Amino acid sequence: MIRLVIHAPTPEALERGRRNLANLLKAEPDAQVELVANAGAVVTALKQPHEVDTHLLVCRNSLVANDLQAPDNIAVVAAAVLHIAQRQHEGWAYLRA
């Protein structure tokens, strides 16, 4: 089974990551995929919701730095870098969008 974590640290990367995620799920519906947004991508993710956001995780550090709160339908991880490192340790593939 494919397990992929897509990292989006910028608004442009978030856009690419959302497209990558949608394309992957279209080709491989059973894939486990997460889109992890941090830094500048967090603000954009919250301002511009997308249909693939059920797979989106945002960085709490980035939320705090921007004085933001994620809505209930968006998952939050303590630190994007830690979450990505843990996923890679678990054998997930990494893609920088």
Accessible surface in RSA format (square Angstrom, percent):
REM  Atomic radii and reference values for relative SASA: ProtOr
REM  Chains: A
REM  Algorithm: Lee & Richards
REM  Probe-radius: 1.40
REM  Slices: 20
REM RES _ NUM      All-atoms   Total-Side   Main-Chain    Non-polar    All polar
REM                ABS   REL    ABS   REL    ABS   REL    ABS   REL    ABS   REL
RES MET A   1   168.58  87.3  82.99  54.9  85.59 203.8  96.58  82.1  72.00  95.4
RES ILE A   2    77.02  43.8  71.97  53.6   5.05  12.2  76.29  54.9   0.73   2.0
RES ARG A   3    84.01  35.3  77.15  39.3   6.85  16.3  13.03  17.8  70.98  43.0
RES LEU A   4    25.97  14.5  25.97  18.6   0.00   0.0  25.97  18.2   0.00   0.0
RES VAL A   5     0.00   0.0   0.00   0.0   0.00   0.0   0.00   0.0   0.00   0.0
RES ILE A   6     0.00   0.0   0.00   0.0   0.00   0.0   0.00   0.0   0.00   0.0
RES HIS A   7    29.51  16.1  29.51  20.5   0.00   0.0  27.81  28.7   1.70   2.0
RES ALA A   8     0.00   0.0   0.00   0.0   0.00   0.0   0.00   0.0   0.00   0.0
RES PRO A   9    20.47  14.9  18.78  17.1   1.69   6.1  18.78  15.5   1.69  10.5
RES THR A  10    47.28  33.6  47.08  47.7   0.20   0.5  44.36  59.6   2.91   4.4
RES PRO A  11    54.45  39.7  50.40  45.9   4.05  14.7  50.72  41.9   3.73  23.2
RES GLU A  12   108.04  62.0 103.60  78.4   4.43  10.6  54.21 104.9  53.83  43.9
RES ALA A  13     0.00   0.0   0.00   0.0   0.00   0.0   0.00   0.0   0.00   0.0
RES LEU A  14     1.60   0.9   1.60   1.1   0.00   0.0   1.60   1.1   0.00   0.0
RES GLU A  15   107.35  61.6 102.35  77.4   5.01  11.9  34.96  67.6  72.39  59.1
RES ARG A  16    92.77  39.0  92.77  47.3   0.00   0.0  44.11  60.3  48.66  29.5
RES GLY A  17     0.00   0.0   0.00   N/A   0.00   0.0   0.00   0.0   0.00   0.0
RES ARG A  18    14.60   6.1  14.53   7.4   0.08   0.2   4.51   6.2  10.09   6.1
RES ARG A  19   121.35  51.0 117.90  60.1   3.45   8.2  65.75  89.9  55.61  33.7
RES ASN A  20    55.26  38.1  50.27  48.6   4.99  12.0   6.65  16.0  48.61  47.0
RES LEU A  21     0.00   0.0   0.00   0.0   0.00   0.0   0.00   0.0   0.00   0.0
RES ALA A  22    28.61  26.3  22.84  35.2   5.77  13.1  25.55  36.0   3.06   8.1
RES ASN A  23    84.38  58.2  80.01  77.3   4.37  10.5  25.34  61.0  59.04  57.1
RES LEU A  24    34.14  19.0  28.74  20.6   5.40  13.6  33.52  23.5   0.62   1.7
RES LEU A  25    38.69  21.5  33.62  24.1   5.07  12.7  34.01  23.9   4.68  12.6
RES LYS A  26   163.09  79.6 133.87  82.1  29.22  69.6  96.33  86.7  66.76  71.1
RES ALA A  27    83.89  77.1  49.55  76.5  34.33  78.1  60.01  84.5  23.87  63.2
RES GLU A  28    70.50  40.5  70.42  53.3   0.08   0.2   5.05   9.8  65.45  53.4
RES PRO A  29   101.73  74.1  80.97  73.8  20.76  75.5  82.49  68.1  19.24 119.6
RES ASP A  30   110.64  77.5  98.11  97.7  12.52  29.6  25.53  60.1  85.11  84.9
RES ALA A  31     9.70   8.9   0.00   0.0   9.70  22.1   0.25   0.4   9.44  25.0
RES GLN A  32    79.66  44.5  74.47  54.4   5.19  12.4  24.11  51.3  55.55  42.1
RES VAL A  33     6.67   4.4   0.00   0.0   6.67  16.1   0.00   0.0   6.67  18.1
RES GLU A  34    22.19  12.7  22.19  16.8   0.00   0.0   9.92  19.2  12.27  10.0
RES LEU A  35     0.10   0.1   0.10   0.1   0.00   0.0   0.10   0.1   0.00   0.0
RES VAL A  36     0.00   0.0   0.00   0.0   0.00   0.0   0.00   0.0   0.00   0.0
RES ALA A  37     0.00   0.0   0.00   0.0   0.00   0.0   0.00   0.0   0.00   0.0
RES ASN A  38    33.15  22.9  33.15  32.0   0.00   0.0   0.15   0.4  33.00  31.9
RES ALA A  39    48.52  44.6  36.07  55.7  12.45  28.3  48.26  68.0   0.26   0.7
RES GLY A  40    35.24  43.5   0.00   N/A  35.24  43.5  27.68  76.0   7.56  16.9
RES ALA A  41     0.00   0.0   0.00   0.0   0.00   0.0   0.00   0.0   0.00   0.0
RES VAL A  42     0.00   0.0   0.00   0.0   0.00   0.0   0.00   0.0   0.00   0.0
RES VAL A  43    40.31  26.5  39.97  36.2   0.34   0.8  40.09  34.8   0.22   0.6
RES THR A  44    24.66  17.5  22.58  22.9   2.08   5.0  13.00  17.5  11.66  17.6
RES ALA A  45     2.21   2.0   0.00   0.0   2.21   5.0   0.00   0.0   2.21   5.9
RES LEU A  46    38.67  21.5  14.85  10.6  23.82  59.9  17.36  12.2  21.31  57.4
RES LYS A  47   156.95  76.6 126.61  77.7  30.34  72.2  83.35  75.0  73.60  78.4
RES GLN A  48   108.81  60.8 105.08  76.8   3.73   8.9  32.65  69.5  76.16  57.8
RES PRO A  49   110.82  80.8  87.20  79.5  23.62  85.9  88.12  72.8  22.71 141.1
RES HIS A  50    72.88  39.8  56.11  39.0  16.77  42.9  38.31  39.5  34.56  40.2
RES GLU A  51   151.03  86.7 114.25  86.4  36.78  87.6  51.18  99.0  99.85  81.5
RES VAL A  52    11.76   7.7   9.80   8.9   1.96   4.7  11.58  10.1   0.18   0.5
RES ASP A  53    10.16   7.1   8.63   8.6   1.53   3.6   8.12  19.1   2.04   2.0
RES THR A  54   123.19  87.6  87.20  88.4  35.98  85.8  81.62 109.6  41.57  62.8
RES HIS A  55    54.62  29.8  48.79  33.9   5.83  14.9  34.76  35.8  19.85  23.1
RES LEU A  56     2.76   1.5   0.00   0.0   2.76   6.9   0.00   0.0   2.76   7.4
RES LEU A  57    23.52  13.1  23.52  16.8   0.00   0.0  23.52  16.5   0.00   0.0
RES VAL A  58     0.00   0.0   0.00   0.0   0.00   0.0   0.00   0.0   0.00   0.0
RES CYS A  59     5.89   4.5   5.89   6.6   0.00   0.0   0.00   0.0   5.89   6.4
RES ARG A  60   115.18  48.4 115.18  58.7   0.00   0.0  42.58  58.2  72.59  44.0
RES ASN A  61    90.57  62.5  84.05  81.2   6.53  15.7  26.20  63.0  64.37  62.2
RES SER A  62    11.52   9.7   7.65  10.2   3.87   8.9   4.02   8.6   7.50  10.5
RES LEU A  63    10.06   5.6  10.06   7.2   0.00   0.0  10.06   7.1   0.00   0.0
RES VAL A  64   109.70  72.2  93.84  85.0  15.86  38.2  98.42  85.5  11.28  30.6
RES ALA A  65    87.72  80.7  44.63  68.9  43.09  98.0  56.30  79.3  31.42  83.2
RES ASN A  66    64.13  44.2  44.07  42.6  20.06  48.3   9.58  23.1  54.54  52.7
RES ASP A  67   136.53  95.6 114.31 113.8  22.22  52.6  34.60  81.4 101.93 101.7
RES LEU A  68    63.57  35.4  49.66  35.5  13.91  35.0  53.36  37.5  10.22  27.5
RES GLN A  69   166.24  93.0 144.28 105.4  21.96  52.3  47.97 102.1 118.27  89.7
RES ALA A  70    23.66  21.8   1.36   2.1  22.30  50.7   1.56   2.2  22.10  58.5
RES PRO A  71    66.39  48.4  51.78  47.2  14.61  53.1  64.56  53.3   1.83  11.4
RES ASP A  72   158.75 111.2 120.38 119.8  38.37  90.7  44.57 104.9 114.18 113.9
RES ASN A  73   114.63  79.1  86.73  83.8  27.91  67.2  48.93 117.8  65.71  63.5
RES ILE A  74    13.72   7.8   6.47   4.8   7.25  17.5   6.94   5.0   6.78  18.4
RES ALA A  75    52.75  48.5  39.11  60.4  13.64  31.0  49.42  69.6   3.33   8.8
RES VAL A  76    52.15  34.3  25.15  22.8  27.00  65.1  25.15  21.9  27.00  73.2
RES VAL A  77    16.40  10.8  12.36  11.2   4.04   9.7  16.40  14.2   0.00   0.0
RES ALA A  78    64.61  59.4  54.10  83.5  10.51  23.9  54.17  76.3  10.44  27.7
RES ALA A  79    17.76  16.3  16.38  25.3   1.39   3.2  16.38  23.1   1.39   3.7
RES ALA A  80     2.35   2.2   1.46   2.3   0.89   2.0   1.46   2.1   0.89   2.4
RES VAL A  81   118.20  77.8 111.81 101.2   6.39  15.4 115.73 100.6   2.47   6.7
RES LEU A  82    93.79  52.2  90.77  64.9   3.02   7.6  93.79  65.9   0.00   0.0
RES HIS A  83    24.52  13.4  23.75  16.5   0.77   2.0  15.46  15.9   9.06  10.5
RES ILE A  84    14.24   8.1  14.24  10.6   0.00   0.0  14.24  10.3   0.00   0.0
RES ALA A  85    52.47  48.2  45.27  69.9   7.20  16.4  47.94  67.5   4.52  12.0
RES GLN A  86    88.07  49.2  84.84  62.0   3.23   7.7  27.83  59.2  60.24  45.7
RES ARG A  87    53.03  22.3  53.03  27.0   0.00   0.0   0.87   1.2  52.17  31.6
RES GLN A  88    87.58  49.0  72.27  52.8  15.31  36.4  18.06  38.4  69.52  52.7
RES HIS A  89   168.76  92.2 137.28  95.4  31.47  80.5  93.91  96.8  74.85  87.1
RES GLU A  90    86.35  49.6  64.72  49.0  21.63  51.5  38.76  75.0  47.59  38.9
RES GLY A  91    55.77  68.8   0.00   N/A  55.77  68.8  30.54  83.8  25.23  56.5
RES TRP A  92    24.08   9.7  15.87   7.7   8.21  19.3  13.71   7.3  10.37  16.8
RES ALA A  93    56.54  52.0  46.00  71.0  10.54  24.0  55.74  78.5   0.81   2.1
RES TYR A  94    86.54  40.4  57.81  32.9  28.73  74.8  44.69  33.6  41.85  51.6
RES LEU A  95    69.36  38.6  67.81  48.5   1.54   3.9  69.36  48.7   0.00   0.0
RES ARG A  96   117.67  49.4  97.48  49.7  20.19  48.1  40.57  55.4  77.10  46.7
RES ALA A  97     8.09   7.4   0.00   0.0   8.09  18.4   6.60   9.3   1.50   4.0
END  Absolute sums over single chains surface
CHAIN  1 A     5540.8       4507.4       1033.4       3027.7       2513.1
END  Absolute sums over all chains
TOTAL          5540.8       4507.4       1033.4       3027.7       2513.1
